Amino acid sequence: MDERGIIIADRDADFRRQVAEYFRKAGYEVETTDSTVHVLCSILQKKTPVLLLGSDFDQKVSSSDLIHLLKKCNRHLNVIMVSDDLPLTQARQVRKAGIFYQAMKPVENGDTEELGLAVECAFKTYRANRQQERMEAAMRRRAHRRESVAKQPASVSRRFSWLIALAVLIFGTSFLALSAAESVQRGGNLGIWLFLGFCALLVVAQFFPVFRIKLPHRIMAQQAAKEQAASSDKKSS
């Protein structure tokens, strides 16, 4: 994107030459045309920030429709409408379409001060809008990172609690199984009772969230479908 680019779109060749010379001397990159297709391609490809558009540029497409289309190609485009005498109805239409400024067409060669000030203001507005857009994007990225960091501790703690619970279950089951085996070898049954008690504890522990085993979504969905089918059969009968 050319940060100092201007497109001058007007059917008057003398006006294009006069204004282009003025802005080139002021340090701008100037492109002139009398073709609507050329304007559309330039705005779409180069994303030129400022357009000086003649009020009667295209006889087949209204100025308001053309401006609306150009703003679709580049929403940051600042359109300065240049005219000798713009009717009130057309002025309302182009303002509604989103022009940046409406300027009078220079009468003499040196009468370009108004256009110069309008273009300078248009570039300031363009840079401010781009800066605001970058700041908002950076704020969204920071907010997204903060949300990601905030979610990590909770997920990590849940994983660790699940692993600890699983390790306790495995260790306890293995220990009591060995105790039961040794008790059987010695002729006692205390280990067996301990093992059976621990198994009962596992069943009771299913009522606690840490140890609760969740069924897969597919099994739960199948059960829900069966229940729904059974209820529908009852209603039909």
C-alpha positions as CSV (number, residue, x, y, z in Angstrom):
1,M,0.0,0.0,0.0
2,D,1.3,3.5,-1.0
3,E,1.1,5.7,2.1
4,R,1.4,8.8,-0.1
5,G,-0.6,7.7,-3.1
6,I,-3.4,9.8,-4.7
7,I,-5.6,8.9,-7.6
8,I,-7.1,11.8,-9.7
9,A,-10.2,10.6,-11.6
10,D,-11.7,13.2,-13.8
11,R,-12.8,13.5,-17.5
12,D,-11.1,16.9,-17.7
13,A,-7.5,16.3,-19.0
14,D,-6.4,19.9,-18.1
15,F,-7.7,19.5,-14.6
16,R,-5.9,16.2,-14.2
17,R,-2.6,17.6,-15.4
18,Q,-2.8,20.8,-13.3
19,V,-3.7,19.0,-10.0
20,A,-1.3,16.1,-10.6
21,E,1.6,18.6,-11.1
22,Y,0.7,20.4,-7.9
23,F,0.6,17.2,-5.7
24,R,3.7,15.7,-7.3
25,K,5.6,18.9,-6.3
26,A,4.2,18.4,-2.8
27,G,5.8,15.0,-2.6
28,Y,2.8,12.7,-3.3
29,E,2.7,9.7,-5.6
30,V,0.0,10.7,-8.2
31,E,-1.9,8.6,-10.6
32,T,-4.4,10.0,-13.1
33,T,-7.2,8.4,-15.1
34,D,-10.5,8.9,-16.9
35,S,-11.5,5.3,-16.7
36,T,-13.8,3.8,-14.1
37,V,-12.3,0.3,-14.5
38,H,-8.8,1.8,-14.0
39,V,-10.0,3.4,-10.7
40,L,-11.5,0.2,-9.5
41,C,-8.4,-1.9,-10.3
42,S,-6.1,0.7,-8.6
43,I,-8.2,0.9,-5.5
44,L,-8.6,-2.9,-5.2
45,Q,-4.9,-3.8,-5.9
46,K,-2.9,-0.9,-4.6
47,K,-5.3,0.2,-1.8
48,T,-4.5,3.9,-2.5
49,P,-5.6,6.0,0.5
50,V,-7.0,9.1,-1.3
51,L,-9.1,9.6,-4.4
52,L,-10.0,12.9,-6.0
53,L,-13.2,12.1,-7.9
54,G,-15.0,14.4,-10.4
55,S,-18.7,14.7,-9.8
56,D,-19.5,13.8,-13.5
57,F,-16.7,11.2,-13.8
58,D,-18.9,8.4,-15.2
59,Q,-22.1,9.1,-17.2
60,K,-23.4,5.5,-16.8
61,V,-22.7,5.0,-13.1
62,S,-23.8,7.5,-10.5
63,S,-21.2,9.1,-8.2
64,S,-22.9,7.7,-5.1
65,D,-23.0,4.1,-6.4
66,L,-19.4,4.4,-7.5
67,I,-18.3,5.7,-4.1
68,H,-20.2,2.9,-2.4
69,L,-18.4,0.3,-4.6
70,L,-15.0,1.9,-4.0
71,K,-15.5,1.9,-0.3
72,K,-16.3,-1.9,-0.5
73,C,-12.9,-2.4,-2.2
74,N,-11.0,-0.3,0.4
75,R,-12.9,0.7,3.5
76,H,-10.1,3.1,4.5
77,L,-10.4,5.0,1.2
78,N,-11.0,8.8,1.6
79,V,-12.9,10.2,-1.4
80,I,-12.7,13.9,-2.1
81,M,-15.5,14.9,-4.5
82,V,-14.4,17.7,-6.8
83,S,-17.2,19.7,-8.6
84,D,-18.0,23.1,-10.1
85,D,-21.6,23.1,-8.9
86,L,-23.0,20.0,-7.2
87,P,-26.9,19.8,-7.0
88,L,-28.3,19.4,-3.5
89,T,-29.8,16.0,-4.2
90,Q,-26.5,14.6,-5.5
91,A,-24.6,16.2,-2.6
92,R,-26.8,14.4,-0.1
93,Q,-26.3,11.1,-2.0
94,V,-22.5,11.3,-2.1
95,R,-22.3,12.3,1.5
96,K,-24.5,9.4,2.5
97,A,-22.2,7.1,0.4
98,G,-19.3,8.2,2.6
99,I,-17.2,10.9,0.9
100,F,-14.5,12.5,3.0
101,Y,-14.9,16.1,1.7
102,Q,-16.6,18.1,-1.1
103,A,-14.3,20.6,-2.8
104,M,-14.8,23.2,-5.5
105,K,-13.0,22.7,-8.7
106,P,-10.0,25.1,-9.1
107,V,-10.7,27.9,-11.5
108,E,-7.2,29.1,-12.0
109,N,-3.8,27.3,-12.1
110,G,-2.8,28.5,-8.6
111,D,-6.2,27.9,-7.0
112,T,-5.5,24.6,-5.4
113,E,-5.1,25.5,-1.8
114,E,-8.5,24.0,-0.8
115,L,-7.6,20.7,-2.4
116,G,-4.2,20.7,-0.8
117,L,-5.6,21.1,2.7
118,A,-8.3,18.5,2.1
119,V,-5.8,16.0,0.9
120,E,-3.5,16.7,3.9
121,C,-6.4,16.2,6.3
122,A,-7.4,13.0,4.5
123,F,-4.0,11.5,5.0
124,K,-4.0,12.4,8.6
125,T,-7.4,10.8,9.1
126,Y,-6.2,7.7,7.2
127,R,-3.1,7.3,9.4
128,A,-5.1,7.8,12.5
129,N,-7.7,5.2,11.5
130,R,-4.9,2.7,10.6
131,Q,-3.2,3.3,13.9
132,Q,-6.5,2.8,15.8
133,E,-7.1,-0.4,13.9
134,R,-3.6,-1.7,14.8
135,M,-4.1,-0.8,18.5
136,E,-7.5,-2.6,18.6
137,A,-5.9,-5.7,17.0
138,A,-3.1,-5.7,19.5
139,M,-5.6,-5.4,22.4
140,R,-7.6,-8.3,21.1
141,R,-4.4,-10.4,20.8
142,R,-3.4,-9.5,24.4
143,A,-6.9,-10.3,25.7
144,H,-6.8,-13.7,23.9
145,R,-3.4,-14.5,25.5
146,R,-4.7,-13.6,28.9
147,E,-7.7,-15.8,28.5
148,S,-5.5,-18.7,27.4
149,V,-3.1,-18.2,30.4
150,A,-6.1,-18.0,32.8
151,K,-7.5,-21.3,31.5
152,Q,-4.2,-23.2,31.8
153,P,-4.0,-23.5,35.6
154,A,-7.5,-24.9,35.9
155,S,-6.9,-27.5,33.2
156,V,-3.5,-28.4,34.7
157,S,-4.9,-28.8,38.2
158,R,-7.7,-31.0,36.9
159,R,-5.2,-33.2,35.1
160,F,-3.0,-33.5,38.2
161,S,-5.9,-34.3,40.5
162,W,-7.1,-37.0,38.0
163,L,-3.5,-38.5,37.9
164,I,-3.1,-38.4,41.6
165,A,-6.5,-40.1,42.1
166,L,-5.6,-42.8,39.5
167,A,-2.2,-43.4,41.1
168,V,-3.8,-43.8,44.6
169,L,-6.3,-46.3,43.2
170,I,-3.7,-48.4,41.4
171,F,-1.3,-48.4,44.4
172,G,-4.1,-49.2,46.9
173,T,-5.5,-52.0,44.8
174,S,-2.0,-53.5,44.2
175,F,-1.1,-53.3,47.8
176,L,-4.3,-54.9,49.1
177,A,-4.2,-57.6,46.5
178,L,-0.7,-58.5,47.6
179,S,-1.8,-58.4,51.3
180,A,-4.7,-60.7,50.4
181,A,-2.5,-63.2,48.7
182,E,0.0,-63.3,51.6
183,S,-3.0,-63.7,54.0
184,V,-4.3,-66.6,52.1
185,Q,-0.9,-68.3,52.1
186,R,-0.7,-67.9,55.9
187,G,-4.2,-69.2,56.4
188,G,-5.8,-65.9,57.4
189,N,-8.6,-64.0,55.7
190,L,-7.9,-60.4,57.0
191,G,-6.3,-59.4,53.7
192,I,-9.3,-60.7,51.7
193,W,-11.7,-58.7,53.8
194,L,-9.5,-55.6,53.3
195,F,-9.4,-56.2,49.6
196,L,-13.2,-56.6,49.4
197,G,-13.6,-53.5,51.5
198,F,-11.4,-51.5,49.2
199,C,-13.4,-52.7,46.2
200,A,-16.6,-51.5,47.9
201,L,-14.8,-48.2,48.6
202,L,-14.1,-47.8,44.8
203,V,-17.8,-48.3,44.1
204,V,-18.8,-45.6,46.6
205,A,-16.1,-43.3,45.3
206,Q,-17.9,-43.1,42.0
207,F,-20.2,-40.6,43.7
208,F,-17.3,-38.1,44.1
209,P,-16.4,-35.9,41.1
210,V,-12.7,-36.7,41.4
211,F,-13.1,-40.4,41.0
212,R,-16.3,-40.5,38.9
213,I,-15.9,-42.3,35.6
214,K,-17.7,-40.6,32.7
215,L,-19.2,-42.6,30.0
216,P,-18.1,-41.8,26.4
217,H,-20.3,-39.5,24.5
218,R,-21.3,-42.1,22.0
219,I,-22.5,-44.5,24.7
220,M,-24.4,-41.8,26.4
221,A,-26.0,-40.7,23.1
222,Q,-27.0,-44.3,22.4
223,Q,-28.6,-44.6,25.8
224,A,-30.5,-41.3,25.3
225,A,-31.7,-42.5,21.9
226,K,-33.0,-45.8,23.4
227,E,-34.8,-43.9,26.2
228,Q,-36.4,-41.6,23.7
229,A,-37.5,-44.5,21.5
230,A,-38.9,-46.3,24.5
231,S,-40.8,-43.2,25.6
232,S,-42.2,-42.7,22.1
233,D,-43.4,-46.3,22.0
234,K,-45.2,-45.8,25.2
235,K,-46.9,-42.7,23.9
236,S,-48.0,-44.4,20.7
237,S,-49.4,-47.4,22.6
